[in-house]
Amino acid sequence: MTRSTRERIIDEALRLFAERGYSATSVAEIEAASGLSPGAGGLYRHFKSKYEVLAAAMNEHAARTRTQIAETLTEMSAVDPSVDIEERLAHLCKAGLAKVREESELTRVFFRDLSQFPELVAIVREGLLQPMFDAITTWFRAQPEYAGADLDWPGIGAVLGGAVVHYRLFQEIVGEPPGRAERDRFVASWVRLALGLLPRPAVQAIG
């Protein structure tokens, strides 16, 4: 699908911000990467400033994430409950890893550059990160196997969701997975920890 000029500007700006940093990226460089004449002011036909491009990227990624999470929850809710809980858990973990990987550029910008823009930090926190944690909480509460578990599900969502975010973030920064645990091992361990939350009768039924 052909991207509009505005979309190209946002995409290329976010890529450059992730690679070089917000302050080190000039408007002219964004214009050149977007297929515009560098220094000719083409960016300003769509945005008032470089900051407005950054803000648009944060807002649009947050909006897209909310939509994707809603769609994913709907899709996962449609999974036949007869499918093994281990398989459903693995699917949840892999979906989280895929989402964090998709947002790798935004994540780098978030941790490196957004401290100077607290209003944008709030957008990413409430529009991208918190919805991921909330989705994990919602999913666990909807699974029949966990119906009898009297647990702090928001806290559990923070721990399990945080593990997924940290795994991808560590990989981005260090260049290898934490503990050198490749993805399949991470997913299997994540599933095993989640199975430990099952009420005792459900554990015995699985065993």
C-alpha positions in Angstrom: 0.0 0.0 0.0 1.4 3.4 -1.0 2.1 5.6 2.0 1.0 9.3 2.0 3.7 11.9 2.4 2.6 12.5 6.0 2.9 8.8 6.8 6.4 8.7 5.2 7.5 11.7 7.2 6.3 10.0 10.5 7.8 6.6 9.6 11.2 8.0 8.5 11.4 10.5 11.4 10.8 7.7 13.9 13.5 5.5 12.2 16.0 8.4 12.3 15.1 9.3 15.9 15.7 5.7 16.9 19.0 5.5 15.0 20.5 8.9 15.9 18.4 10.4 18.6 15.8 13.2 18.5 18.2 16.1 19.0 20.7 14.8 16.5 18.2 14.5 13.7 17.5 17.5 11.6 14.4 18.5 9.7 16.4 18.4 6.5 17.4 14.8 7.2 13.8 13.8 7.8 12.8 15.5 4.5 15.5 13.7 2.6 14.6 10.3 4.0 11.0 10.9 3.2 11.7 11.6 -0.5 11.3 15.4 -0.1 13.9 18.1 -1.1 16.1 18.5 2.0 15.9 22.0 3.4 13.1 23.1 1.1 10.5 23.1 3.9 8.3 20.3 2.6 7.9 18.9 6.1 6.3 22.1 7.2 3.4 21.6 4.8 2.3 18.7 7.1 3.7 19.5 10.5 4.5 22.8 12.4 7.8 21.5 13.8 10.0 18.4 14.4 8.4 18.0 17.8 5.0 17.8 16.2 6.3 14.9 14.0 7.5 13.1 17.1 4.2 13.7 18.9 2.2 12.4 15.9 4.3 9.2 15.9 3.6 8.6 19.6 -0.1 9.3 19.2 -0.5 7.2 16.1 1.4 4.2 17.5 -0.6 4.4 20.7 -3.9 4.5 18.7 -2.8 1.5 16.6 -1.8 -0.4 19.6 -5.2 0.0 21.3 -6.8 -1.3 18.1 -4.4 -4.2 17.7 -4.9 -5.3 21.3 -8.6 -5.2 21.0 -8.4 -7.3 17.9 -6.0 -9.8 19.4 -8.1 -10.2 22.5 -11.2 -10.9 20.3 -9.2 -13.4 18.3 -7.8 -15.1 21.4 -11.3 -15.2 23.0 -12.5 -17.1 20.0 -10.0 -19.9 20.6 -11.7 -23.1 21.5 -11.3 -23.6 25.3 -10.5 -27.3 24.6 -7.1 -26.1 23.2 -4.5 -26.9 25.9 -3.9 -24.1 28.3 -0.1 -24.4 27.6 -0.8 -23.7 23.9 -3.0 -20.7 24.7 -0.4 -19.3 27.1 2.4 -19.7 24.5 0.3 -17.9 21.9 -0.3 -15.0 24.4 3.4 -14.7 25.1 4.4 -14.8 21.4 1.8 -12.2 20.6 3.4 -9.9 23.3 6.9 -10.5 21.9 5.7 -9.7 18.4 4.1 -6.5 19.5 7.2 -5.3 21.4 9.4 -6.1 18.4 7.1 -4.2 16.1 7.5 -1.1 18.3 11.3 -1.5 18.6 12.0 2.0 17.1 9.5 3.7 19.3 10.8 1.9 22.4 14.4 3.1 21.7 13.1 6.7 21.3 11.0 6.3 24.5 13.9 5.3 26.7 16.5 7.6 25.2 14.7 10.8 24.3 11.2 11.2 25.8 12.2 12.1 29.4 12.3 15.7 28.1 8.7 15.5 27.0 6.6 14.2 29.9 3.4 14.7 28.0 4.6 12.2 25.4 5.8 9.8 28.0 2.2 9.8 29.3 0.9 9.0 25.8 3.2 6.0 25.4 2.5 4.8 29.0 -1.2 5.0 28.8 -1.7 4.3 25.1 0.9 1.5 24.5 2.5 0.0 27.6 -0.4 0.0 30.1 -2.9 -1.5 27.5 -0.5 -4.4 27.0 -0.4 -5.1 30.8 -4.2 -4.7 31.0 -4.7 -7.1 28.1 -2.7 -9.8 29.9 -4.8 -9.2 33.0 -8.0 -9.4 31.0 -6.9 -12.6 29.2 -6.1 -14.5 32.4 -9.4 -13.5 34.1 -11.2 -14.8 31.0 -9.6 -18.3 31.1 -11.7 -21.0 32.8 -8.7 -22.7 34.3 -7.9 -19.6 36.4 -11.4 -18.9 37.5 -10.8 -20.1 41.1 -7.4 -18.3 41.5 -7.6 -15.5 44.1 -4.6 -13.5 42.8 -3.6 -9.9 42.2 -4.1 -10.1 38.4 -3.0 -6.5 37.7 0.2 -7.3 39.6 0.6 -10.6 37.7 0.0 -8.7 34.4 2.8 -6.3 35.3 5.3 -9.1 36.1 4.5 -11.3 33.1 4.1 -8.3 30.7 7.2 -6.7 32.1 9.2 -9.9 31.4 8.1 -9.7 27.7 9.0 -6.1 27.4 12.3 -6.6 29.1 13.2 -9.6 27.0 12.9 -7.6 23.7 14.4 -4.4 25.2 17.5 -6.3 26.4 17.9 -7.9 23.0 17.7 -4.5 21.3 20.3 -2.9 23.6 22.7 -5.7 24.2 22.4 -7.6 21.0 21.5 -10.9 22.5 18.6 -12.2 24.6 18.9 -12.0 28.4 20.6 -15.1 29.9 21.3 -16.1 26.3 17.8 -17.8 26.4 16.6 -17.9 22.8 12.9 -17.1 22.1 11.5 -20.7 22.4 13.2 -21.2 25.8 11.9 -17.9 27.0 8.3 -18.7 25.9 8.5 -22.2 27.5 9.7 -20.7 30.8 7.1 -18.0 30.7 4.4 -20.6 30.2 5.7 -22.7 33.0 5.6 -19.7 35.4 2.1 -18.9 34.3 1.0 -22.5 34.9 2.2 -22.2 38.5 -0.6 -19.7 39.0 -3.3 -22.3 38.3 -5.5 -23.3 41.3 -4.5 -26.7 42.6 -7.5 -28.7 41.2 -6.7 -27.3 37.7 -3.0 -28.3 38.1 -4.0 -31.8 39.0 -6.4 -32.0 36.1 -3.6 -31.0 33.7 -1.2 -33.4 35.3 
